[in-house]
Amino acid sequence: MYKLCKHLLYAIVLILCIISEDIWNKLNCIAIFLYLKVSLTDGDDWN
């Protein structure tokens, strides 16, 4: 369940990045996505 929530969170952030028109919003989104990925990684992230 926890892993499913993480994947959902990643998907939402990525979708927001993709639909964003503003370049600064895109950069912020990417930064947030990378931060989430690093901070939530627990060894077996995408398994």
N, CA, C and O atoms as a Maestro MAE file, in Angstrom:
{
 s_m_m2io_version
 :::
 2.0.0
}

f_m_ct {
 s_m_title
 :::
 protein
 m_atom[188] {
  # First column is atom index #
  i_m_mmod_type
  r_m_x_coord
  r_m_y_coord
  r_m_z_coord
  i_m_residue_number
  s_m_chain_name
  s_m_pdb_residue_name
  s_m_pdb_atom_name
  i_m_atomic_number
  :::
  1 25 0.826 -1.201 0.000 1 A "MET " " N  " 7
  2 3 0.000 0.000 0.000 1 A "MET " " CA " 6
  3 2 0.868 1.263 0.000 1 A "MET " " C  " 6
  4 15 0.609 2.220 -0.729 1 A "MET " " O  " 8
  5 25 1.905 1.233 0.840 2 A "TYR " " N  " 7
  6 3 2.808 2.385 0.924 2 A "TYR " " CA " 6
  7 2 3.466 2.681 -0.421 2 A "TYR " " C  " 6
  8 15 3.560 3.834 -0.844 2 A "TYR " " O  " 8
  9 25 3.924 1.606 -1.090 3 A "LYS " " N  " 7
  10 3 4.561 1.791 -2.392 3 A "LYS " " CA " 6
  11 2 3.580 2.339 -3.418 3 A "LYS " " C  " 6
  12 15 3.942 3.184 -4.236 3 A "LYS " " O  " 8
  13 25 2.347 1.863 -3.377 4 A "LEU " " N  " 7
  14 3 1.323 2.351 -4.294 4 A "LEU " " CA " 6
  15 2 1.112 3.847 -4.107 4 A "LEU " " C  " 6
  16 15 0.997 4.588 -5.083 4 A "LEU " " O  " 8
  17 25 1.060 4.288 -2.865 5 A "CYS " " N  " 7
  18 3 0.888 5.712 -2.571 5 A "CYS " " CA " 6
  19 2 2.051 6.528 -3.119 5 A "CYS " " C  " 6
  20 15 1.853 7.616 -3.661 5 A "CYS " " O  " 8
  21 25 3.259 6.002 -2.978 6 A "LYS " " N  " 7
  22 3 4.428 6.705 -3.504 6 A "LYS " " CA " 6
  23 2 4.337 6.861 -5.012 6 A "LYS " " C  " 6
  24 15 4.600 7.938 -5.548 6 A "LYS " " O  " 8
  25 25 3.966 5.789 -5.692 7 A "HIS " " N  " 7
  26 3 3.863 5.841 -7.147 7 A "HIS " " CA " 6
  27 2 2.788 6.831 -7.575 7 A "HIS " " C  " 6
  28 15 2.958 7.554 -8.556 7 A "HIS " " O  " 8
  29 25 1.689 6.861 -6.843 8 A "LEU " " N  " 7
  30 3 0.613 7.797 -7.130 8 A "LEU " " CA " 6
  31 2 1.093 9.231 -6.955 8 A "LEU " " C  " 6
  32 15 0.787 10.097 -7.775 8 A "LEU " " O  " 8
  33 25 1.839 9.481 -5.897 9 A "LEU " " N  " 7
  34 3 2.386 10.808 -5.640 9 A "LEU " " CA " 6
  35 2 3.323 11.235 -6.762 9 A "LEU " " C  " 6
  36 15 3.247 12.368 -7.238 9 A "LEU " " O  " 8
  37 25 4.207 10.333 -7.190 10 A "TYR " " N  " 7
  38 3 5.092 10.630 -8.309 10 A "TYR " " CA " 6
  39 2 4.293 10.966 -9.563 10 A "TYR " " C  " 6
  40 15 4.607 11.928 -10.264 10 A "TYR " " O  " 8
  41 25 3.264 10.176 -9.842 11 A "ALA " " N  " 7
  42 3 2.449 10.373 -11.039 11 A "ALA " " CA " 6
  43 2 1.765 11.736 -11.022 11 A "ALA " " C  " 6
  44 15 1.741 12.434 -12.036 11 A "ALA " " O  " 8
  45 25 1.210 12.116 -9.870 12 A "ILE " " N  " 7
  46 3 0.530 13.408 -9.753 12 A "ILE " " CA " 6
  47 2 1.507 14.550 -9.998 12 A "ILE " " C  " 6
  48 15 1.198 15.487 -10.734 12 A "ILE " " O  " 8
  49 25 2.678 14.474 -9.385 13 A "VAL " " N  " 7
  50 3 3.678 15.531 -9.568 13 A "VAL " " CA " 6
  51 2 4.111 15.614 -11.023 13 A "VAL " " C  " 6
  52 15 4.233 16.710 -11.570 13 A "VAL " " O  " 8
  53 25 4.346 14.465 -11.659 14 A "LEU " " N  " 7
  54 3 4.753 14.461 -13.062 14 A "LEU " " CA " 6
  55 2 3.678 15.041 -13.966 14 A "LEU " " C  " 6
  56 15 3.980 15.807 -14.882 14 A "LEU " " O  " 8
  57 25 2.420 14.678 -13.713 15 A "ILE " " N  " 7
  58 3 1.315 15.211 -14.514 15 A "ILE " " CA " 6
  59 2 1.233 16.726 -14.369 15 A "ILE " " C  " 6
  60 15 1.049 17.439 -15.356 15 A "ILE " " O  " 8
  61 25 1.367 17.215 -13.148 16 A "LEU " " N  " 7
  62 3 1.360 18.660 -12.929 16 A "LEU " " CA " 6
  63 2 2.506 19.331 -13.677 16 A "LEU " " C  " 6
  64 15 2.337 20.422 -14.221 16 A "LEU " " O  " 8
  65 25 3.661 18.692 -13.706 17 A "CYS " " N  " 7
  66 3 4.805 19.219 -14.457 17 A "CYS " " CA " 6
  67 2 4.473 19.322 -15.937 17 A "CYS " " C  " 6
  68 15 4.725 20.340 -16.581 17 A "CYS " " O  " 8
  69 25 3.907 18.251 -16.458 18 A "ILE " " N  " 7
  70 3 3.655 18.160 -17.895 18 A "ILE " " CA " 6
  71 2 2.623 19.197 -18.348 18 A "ILE " " C  " 6
  72 15 2.782 19.808 -19.406 18 A "ILE " " O  " 8
  73 25 1.561 19.399 -17.547 19 A "ILE " " N  " 7
  74 3 0.503 20.322 -17.971 19 A "ILE " " CA " 6
  75 2 0.831 21.778 -17.668 19 A "ILE " " C  " 6
  76 15 0.142 22.683 -18.139 19 A "ILE " " O  " 8
  77 25 1.875 22.006 -16.889 20 A "SER " " N  " 7
  78 3 2.254 23.371 -16.547 20 A "SER " " CA " 6
  79 2 2.806 24.100 -17.774 20 A "SER " " C  " 6
  80 15 3.638 23.568 -18.509 20 A "SER " " O  " 8
  81 25 2.327 25.322 -17.978 21 A "GLU " " N  " 7
  82 3 2.784 26.126 -19.110 21 A "GLU " " CA " 6
  83 2 4.021 26.950 -18.759 21 A "GLU " " C  " 6
  84 15 4.854 27.233 -19.620 21 A "GLU " " O  " 8
  85 25 4.129 27.324 -17.508 22 A "ASP " " N  " 7
  86 3 5.183 28.226 -17.057 22 A "ASP " " CA " 6
  87 2 6.491 27.465 -16.831 22 A "ASP " " C  " 6
  88 15 6.514 26.457 -16.125 22 A "ASP " " O  " 8
  89 25 7.565 27.947 -17.425 23 A "ILE " " N  " 7
  90 3 8.863 27.278 -17.322 23 A "ILE " " CA " 6
  91 2 9.341 27.204 -15.882 23 A "ILE " " C  " 6
  92 15 9.962 26.216 -15.492 23 A "ILE " " O  " 8
  93 25 9.062 28.235 -15.078 24 A "TRP " " N  " 7
  94 3 9.493 28.215 -13.675 24 A "TRP " " CA " 6
  95 2 8.712 27.179 -12.892 24 A "TRP " " C  " 6
  96 15 9.265 26.512 -12.018 24 A "TRP " " O  " 8
  97 25 7.427 27.039 -13.198 25 A "ASN " " N  " 7
  98 3 6.635 25.992 -12.552 25 A "ASN " " CA " 6
  99 2 7.176 24.615 -12.911 25 A "ASN " " C  " 6
  100 15 7.238 23.722 -12.066 25 A "ASN " " O  " 8
  101 25 7.566 24.453 -14.170 26 A "LYS " " N  " 7
  102 3 8.133 23.164 -14.595 26 A "LYS " " CA " 6
  103 2 9.407 22.857 -13.830 26 A "LYS " " C  " 6
  104 15 9.604 21.731 -13.373 26 A "LYS " " O  " 8
  105 25 10.272 23.849 -13.690 27 A "LEU " " N  " 7
  106 3 11.526 23.641 -12.961 27 A "LEU " " CA " 6
  107 2 11.256 23.319 -11.502 27 A "LEU " " C  " 6
  108 15 11.886 22.428 -10.932 27 A "LEU " " O  " 8
  109 25 10.320 24.043 -10.894 28 A "ASN " " N  " 7
  110 3 9.951 23.771 -9.499 28 A "ASN " " CA " 6
  111 2 9.390 22.368 -9.360 28 A "ASN " " C  " 6
  112 15 9.719 21.655 -8.412 28 A "ASN " " O  " 8
  113 25 8.544 21.967 -10.303 29 A "CYS " " N  " 7
  114 3 7.963 20.628 -10.298 29 A "CYS " " CA " 6
  115 2 9.040 19.560 -10.345 29 A "CYS " " C  " 6
  116 15 9.011 18.596 -9.581 29 A "CYS " " O  " 8
  117 25 9.983 19.742 -11.247 30 A "ILE " " N  " 7
  118 3 11.058 18.761 -11.393 30 A "ILE " " CA " 6
  119 2 11.870 18.680 -10.110 30 A "ILE " " C  " 6
  120 15 12.238 17.592 -9.667 30 A "ILE " " O  " 8
  121 25 12.151 19.842 -9.512 31 A "ALA " " N  " 7
  122 3 12.888 19.869 -8.246 31 A "ALA " " CA " 6
  123 2 12.120 19.135 -7.149 31 A "ALA " " C  " 6
  124 15 12.700 18.359 -6.390 31 A "ALA " " O  " 8
  125 25 10.813 19.384 -7.070 32 A "ILE " " N  " 7
  126 3 9.970 18.718 -6.069 32 A "ILE " " CA " 6
  127 2 9.949 17.211 -6.320 32 A "ILE " " C  " 6
  128 15 10.060 16.418 -5.386 32 A "ILE " " O  " 8
  129 25 9.807 16.826 -7.586 33 A "PHE " " N  " 7
  130 3 9.777 15.409 -7.938 33 A "PHE " " CA " 6
  131 2 11.069 14.710 -7.511 33 A "PHE " " C  " 6
  132 15 11.039 13.635 -6.911 33 A "PHE " " O  " 8
  133 25 12.203 15.338 -7.831 34 A "LEU " " N  " 7
  134 3 13.489 14.744 -7.456 34 A "LEU " " CA " 6
  135 2 13.641 14.676 -5.948 34 A "LEU " " C  " 6
  136 15 14.157 13.696 -5.411 34 A "LEU " " O  " 8
  137 25 13.190 15.726 -5.264 35 A "TYR " " N  " 7
  138 3 13.260 15.735 -3.797 35 A "TYR " " CA " 6
  139 2 12.422 14.604 -3.204 35 A "TYR " " C  " 6
  140 15 12.870 13.893 -2.304 35 A "TYR " " O  " 8
  141 25 11.200 14.445 -3.719 36 A "LEU " " N  " 7
  142 3 10.329 13.365 -3.246 36 A "LEU " " CA " 6
  143 2 10.970 12.010 -3.508 36 A "LEU " " C  " 6
  144 15 10.955 11.126 -2.651 36 A "LEU " " O  " 8
  145 25 11.530 11.859 -4.699 37 A "LYS " " N  " 7
  146 3 12.133 10.580 -5.067 37 A "LYS " " CA " 6
  147 2 13.283 10.243 -4.122 37 A "LYS " " C  " 6
  148 15 13.398 9.109 -3.656 37 A "LYS " " O  " 8
  149 25 14.125 11.221 -3.844 38 A "VAL " " N  " 7
  150 3 15.269 10.994 -2.962 38 A "VAL " " CA " 6
  151 2 14.818 10.772 -1.520 38 A "VAL " " C  " 6
  152 15 15.299 9.860 -0.847 38 A "VAL " " O  " 8
  153 25 13.894 11.609 -1.051 39 A "SER " " N  " 7
  154 3 13.508 11.543 0.362 39 A "SER " " CA " 6
  155 2 12.655 10.316 0.677 39 A "SER " " C  " 6
  156 15 12.647 9.849 1.815 39 A "SER " " O  " 8
  157 25 11.938 9.789 -0.316 40 A "LEU " " N  " 7
  158 3 11.072 8.641 -0.078 40 A "LEU " " CA " 6
  159 2 11.706 7.317 -0.492 40 A "LEU " " C  " 6
  160 15 11.120 6.252 -0.294 40 A "LEU " " O  " 8
  161 25 12.896 7.388 -1.064 41 A "THR " " N  " 7
  162 3 13.561 6.160 -1.493 41 A "THR " " CA " 6
  163 2 13.945 5.324 -0.285 41 A "THR " " C  " 6
  164 15 14.548 5.816 0.669 41 A "THR " " O  " 8
  165 25 13.585 4.058 -0.347 42 A "ASP " " N  " 7
  166 3 13.890 3.160 0.768 42 A "ASP " " CA " 6
  167 2 14.558 1.883 0.261 42 A "ASP " " C  " 6
  168 15 14.296 0.790 0.763 42 A "ASP " " O  " 8
  169 25 15.414 2.035 -0.732 43 A "GLY " " N  " 7
  170 3 16.202 0.903 -1.218 43 A "GLY " " CA " 6
  171 2 15.574 0.176 -2.392 43 A "GLY " " C  " 6
  172 15 16.238 -0.079 -3.396 43 A "GLY " " O  " 8
  173 25 14.299 -0.158 -2.270 44 A "ASP " " N  " 7
  174 3 13.625 -0.927 -3.330 44 A "ASP " " CA " 6
  175 2 12.497 -0.098 -3.926 44 A "ASP " " C  " 6
  176 15 11.336 -0.506 -3.948 44 A "ASP " " O  " 8
  177 25 12.878 1.076 -4.406 45 A "ASP " " N  " 7
  178 3 11.925 2.115 -4.773 45 A "ASP " " CA " 6
  179 2 10.883 1.685 -5.798 45 A "ASP " " C  " 6
  180 15 9.685 1.815 -5.544 45 A "ASP " " O  " 8
  181 25 11.314 1.175 -6.954 46 A "TRP " " N  " 7
  182 3 10.370 0.958 -8.055 46 A "TRP " " CA " 6
  183 2 9.962 -0.502 -8.205 46 A "TRP " " C  " 6
  184 15 9.370 -0.871 -9.219 46 A "TRP " " O  " 8
  185 25 10.263 -1.325 -7.231 47 A "ASN " " N  " 7
  186 3 9.900 -2.744 -7.323 47 A "ASN " " CA " 6
  187 2 8.453 -2.985 -6.930 47 A "ASN " " C  " 6
  188 15 7.989 -4.125 -6.952 47 A "ASN " " O  " 8
  :::
 }
 m_bond[187] {
  # First column is bond index #
  i_m_from
  i_m_to
  i_m_order
  :::
  1 1 2 1
  2 2 3 1
  3 3 4 2
  4 3 5 1
  5 5 6 1
  6 6 7 1
  7 7 8 2
  8 7 9 1
  9 9 10 1
  10 10 11 1
  11 11 12 2
  12 11 13 1
  13 13 14 1
  14 14 15 1
  15 15 16 2
  16 15 17 1
  17 17 18 1
  18 18 19 1
  19 19 20 2
  20 19 21 1
  21 21 22 1
  22 22 23 1
  23 23 24 2
  24 23 25 1
  25 25 26 1
  26 26 27 1
  27 27 28 2
  28 27 29 1
  29 29 30 1
  30 30 31 1
  31 31 32 2
  32 31 33 1
  33 33 34 1
  34 34 35 1
  35 35 36 2
  36 35 37 1
  37 37 38 1
  38 38 39 1
  39 39 40 2
  40 39 41 1
  41 41 42 1
  42 42 43 1
  43 43 44 2
  44 43 45 1
  45 45 46 1
  46 46 47 1
  47 47 48 2
  48 47 49 1
  49 49 50 1
  50 50 51 1
  51 51 52 2
  52 51 53 1
  53 53 54 1
  54 54 55 1
  55 55 56 2
  56 55 57 1
  57 57 58 1
  58 58 59 1
  59 59 60 2
  60 59 61 1
  61 61 62 1
  62 62 63 1
  63 63 64 2
  64 63 65 1
  65 65 66 1
  66 66 67 1
  67 67 68 2
  68 67 69 1
  69 69 70 1
  70 70 71 1
  71 71 72 2
  72 71 73 1
  73 73 74 1
  74 74 75 1
  75 75 76 2
  76 75 77 1
  77 77 78 1
  78 78 79 1
  79 79 80 2
  80 79 81 1
  81 81 82 1
  82 82 83 1
  83 83 84 2
  84 83 85 1
  85 85 86 1
  86 86 87 1
  87 87 88 2
  88 87 89 1
  89 89 90 1
  90 90 91 1
  91 91 92 2
  92 91 93 1
  93 93 94 1
  94 94 95 1
  95 95 96 2
  96 95 97 1
  97 97 98 1
  98 98 99 1
  99 99 100 2
  100 99 101 1
  101 101 102 1
  102 102 103 1
  103 103 104 2
  104 103 105 1
  105 105 106 1
  106 106 107 1
  107 107 108 2
  108 107 109 1
  109 109 110 1
  110 110 111 1
  111 111 112 2
  112 111 113 1
  113 113 114 1
  114 114 115 1
  115 115 116 2
  116 115 117 1
  117 117 118 1
  118 118 119 1
  119 119 120 2
  120 119 121 1
  121 121 122 1
  122 122 123 1
  123 123 124 2
  124 123 125 1
  125 125 126 1
  126 126 127 1
  127 127 128 2
  128 127 129 1
  129 129 130 1
  130 130 131 1
  131 131 132 2
  132 131 133 1
  133 133 134 1
  134 134 135 1
  135 135 136 2
  136 135 137 1
  137 137 138 1
  138 138 139 1
  139 139 140 2
  140 139 141 1
  141 141 142 1
  142 142 143 1
  143 143 144 2
  144 143 145 1
  145 145 146 1
  146 146 147 1
  147 147 148 2
  148 147 149 1
  149 149 150 1
  150 150 151 1
  151 151 152 2
  152 151 153 1
  153 153 154 1
  154 154 155 1
  155 155 156 2
  156 155 157 1
  157 157 158 1
  158 158 159 1
  159 159 160 2
  160 159 161 1
  161 161 162 1
  162 162 163 1
  163 163 164 2
  164 163 165 1
  165 165 166 1
  166 166 167 1
  167 167 168 2
  168 167 169 1
  169 169 170 1
  170 170 171 1
  171 171 172 2
  172 171 173 1
  173 173 174 1
  174 174 175 1
  175 175 176 2
  176 175 177 1
  177 177 178 1
  178 178 179 1
  179 179 180 2
  180 179 181 1
  181 181 182 1
  182 182 183 1
  183 183 184 2
  184 183 185 1
  185 185 186 1
  186 186 187 1
  187 187 188 2
  :::
 }
}
